[in-house]
Amino acid sequence: MRGCSLVAVIAILFGVGIAQAGSPKGDIQTKIKEAMENYDLMDYDAARKSLTQALSIAKKAKLEKDPVVAKAHLSMGIVQFANGDTDGAKLSFLSAIQIDTKIQIDAAYKSKEMSALLEQVRKEAGGGGGGSKEPVV
């Protein structure tokens, strides 16, 4: 009897894993993981391609505001920053912050400069400085 229960539990867990992997969120997570593995190998073009695919999946599934998509944007910013595209990184970080205001760079990918850029974008997105932008006459 105990053996049957163990088999049932394994079958259920395996089935849940398959269901997640076949879902848009699961596909996005897989693409992010794939991208960051390519990043670790310094294949920034392959990483960017995987993240572009992840964002495309998100758009098709109407998940643009999901936290997993914030992670995809953040990862894209990390890749762009490493590839010398600071403007692209800022835009990707902004997209991530607009979804998840508290998003952070994983320690494995964090650098002082990259963290400073993320915090700069976070402050700018918060509208620091206030006041109207009407010209003074």
N, C-alpha and C positions, 0 to 999 in steps of 0.2 A: 504494500500500500504506500509506504513511504517513498519508494522508487517512482511510483506513478506521479506523486505530488511534485517531486523534484523535476520530473520530465515536463509536467504541466507548467511549472514556474519558468523553466528555461524556455519553453515554447512561447509563453506569454511575453517574456522579456525580449526574446528574439523578434517576435512580431512587432512589439513597440518600437524597437530599433529600426526595423524595416519601414514602419509607417512614418517615423520621423525623417528618415533619410529620403523618402519619396515625397515629402511635403515641401512646399516652397521654402519655408523657414529652414528645414533641414538641408535643402540644396544650397541655400545661401550660406549657412554655416560651413558646409563642406567646401564651398568655393573660397571662403575666407581662410579656412585652414590650409587649403591648397596654396593660396596666394602667399600666406606668411611662410610656408615651407619654401616656396620659391624665393621669397625675400631673404630668408636665412642663407640660401645658396647664392645670393646676390644676383639673381635673375629677375631684375626689376620689371622688365617687359612682360615676362610670363606672370608675375605677380599682378601687375596692372590689368592684364587681360582677364585673369580669374576674377578680380574685383569688379571689373566692368560687367562680366557675366553675372556676378552676384547681384549687382544693382539692376541689371536688366530683368532678372528673375523677380526681384522685389517689385519693380514697376508693373510687370505683367500681372503679378498677384495682388497688386494694390496694397503693398506692405510698406510704402515709402516712409511711414511714421513709426514703424516697429523698431524697438531697441536693437534687434539684430542688424537692421539696416544702418543704424547709427554706428555700429561696430564696423560695418563694411566701409562706410565713409571715413571713419577714423583710420582704418587700415590703409585705405587709398591715400590718405594724407601722409601716413608714415612712409609709404612707398615713394610718393612724389617728393617728399622732403629728402629722402636718401638719394633720389635721382637728381637733386639740385633744382627741382621745380617748386620754389617757395610759394609762389602765387597759387599754384595748383593745390599745394598742401593747405594753404590758408582757406581756400574755398571748400576743400573736402572737410577740414576741421569745422568750419562754419556749418556745413550740412549736418555733421554729426551732432554738434552742439544744439542745433535747432530741434533735433529729435530727443536728445538726452543731455540736459544742461550739465550734468555731473560726470559725464564720460571722462575716463582717464586712459592714458597710454599705459599698456602693460609694461612692467619692469623690464622685461626682456628686450623691449624695443625703445625704451625711454632714453633720451639724452637730454642734457641741460638745455640745449638750443631748441630741440623739438618741443620740450615741455614749455619753454618760454613762449614759443609761437602759439601753442595751444591756449595758454593763459591769455595772451594778447588778444587772440580771436574771441575768447570767452568774454573778456572785458568789452571789446568792441560790440559784440552781439548783445550784451546787456544794456547797451545804449548809454554807457558812461559819458558824462559831459552834459547831458540834457539840454533843455532850452530849445527854442524854435530856431529854425534856420532861415528866418526871413532876413533880408538885407537891412542893414542899418542905414537910415536916410539922414 
